[in-house]
Amino acid sequence: MSRYRLNPTPAQEAVLRDHCGHARYTWNLAVEQHSHWHPGRASAPGYLEQCRQLTAARAGHPWLAAGSQTVQQQALRDFTRAMAAFFDPAHPAGRPSWRKAGRDEGFRIVGRGRQWDVRRVSRHVGEIWVPKAGWVRFRWSRTVPPDAKSYRVTLDRAGRWHVAFAVIPAPVPAPGNGQTVGIDRGVAVSAALSTGQLLHAPALTARERARLRRLQRKLARATRGSNRRRRVKRAIARLRARETDRRQDWAERVSTGIARRFDLIRVEDLKITTMTRSAKGTRENPGRSVRAKAGLNRGILASGWGLLVRRLQDKAPGRVEKISPALTSQRCSACGRVDRGSRESQAVFRCTACGFACNADVNAAINIAAGHAVTARGGDGVTRPVNREPQLLLHSG
């Protein structure tokens, strides 16, 4: 999607907030309807029946009728698609849940030419038509896709409005040079390429981290529901948004560069959700090293592992392969020996058999680029493991 920064006036912002509230209210009503269904009952109402119920609700509630019917109907359409994804066995998704004010703020508009349109005012300013709000200005940072049929307006926790046009961009064409690259993802080094390039995801500066800690301590002392607490939460959200924007910009630039340089991209098949699961356990069975595990989880999420691979798959469809990560960091990319002693430190790999030495992350990336599916015994799973002693063959008499 092509996203732009929206700059509404105070009066227009009030209308946009009303649209967000109406969309969230309609979505939550649909969630409540489907929460009462269970096997054996009649099926829950579908999209068309919900639209008829919405028309009746608008006739009986003037505050709902004052909003845009398109916004409310599209919230029901989004819910229908979310339920279809929930029941799809090929691509299962989570069950649609309640949307909360201050966290889930947004709405969608369809029908270009009838319900909305877009125009350019100056070099860096454009305008988009929003029902009930009129022409709302946004920053024209790049050309708006001409084939956009709908758009979505969102409000993040930092108080910034954005408009995103629903258009799937064309994939990055393959260079046709036949080159393959392996990518090893880590915490100290966010992404190491088999070419030797080390990439680091940007984060907050030392001064920004110190300010974030002060704000968090200030938030802990603030009274719930007070204006002071609201201002502190907004300041923390701005810092978090700044960090997220930097990481997303880094992932976009890196993924585009890799997709343009290599025909085949191989990455580790990591289960990030499982890897970043909390280790605190339960009251009866508490976990161990909980603070250390929490710090590791923050480091993994701050490195943008999933975001980088997801953008690579979007920009280079069919050219991204996932390789088993088993023992790729312990295998020598020169001779193939697998020995945990070869990993001298986080950054140094020195083979105990042939003496080959290089950066540990680069060595793992070379193994990933080669597509080695290393087994627990070592080797590539096809030829004889090189880290095992020769075995005598028994011949039947």
SULCORCOR-V610079 format. One record per run of one state. SS is the DSSP state (helix for helix, strand for strand, loop for the rest). FROM is the first residue (numbers start at 1). LEN is the number of residues. If there is no record, write none. Layout:
ss=(SS:SS)
from=(FROM:FROM)
len=(LEN:LEN)
This chain:
ss=(loop:strand:loop:helix:loop:helix:loop:helix:loop:helix:loop:strand:loop:strand:loop:strand:loop:strand:loop:strand:loop:strand:loop:strand:loop:strand:loop:strand:loop:strand:loop:strand:loop:helix:loop:helix:loop:strand:loop:helix:loop:strand:loop:strand:loop:helix:loop:helix:loop:strand:loop:strand:loop:strand:loop:helix:strand:loop:strand:loop:strand:helix:loop)
from=(1:2:8:10:36:47:61:62:66:69:87:106:111:112:113:116:117:118:121:125:131:134:140:150:156:161:166:180:186:191:194:198:200:206:222:227:262:264:269:272:276:281:282:286:287:290:303:305:316:320:324:331:332:338:339:340:343:344:348:351:357:360:371)
len=(1:6:2:26:11:14:1:4:3:18:19:5:1:1:3:1:1:3:4:6:3:6:10:6:5:5:14:6:5:3:4:2:6:16:5:35:2:5:3:4:5:1:4:1:3:13:2:11:4:4:7:1:6:1:1:3:1:4:3:6:3:11:27)
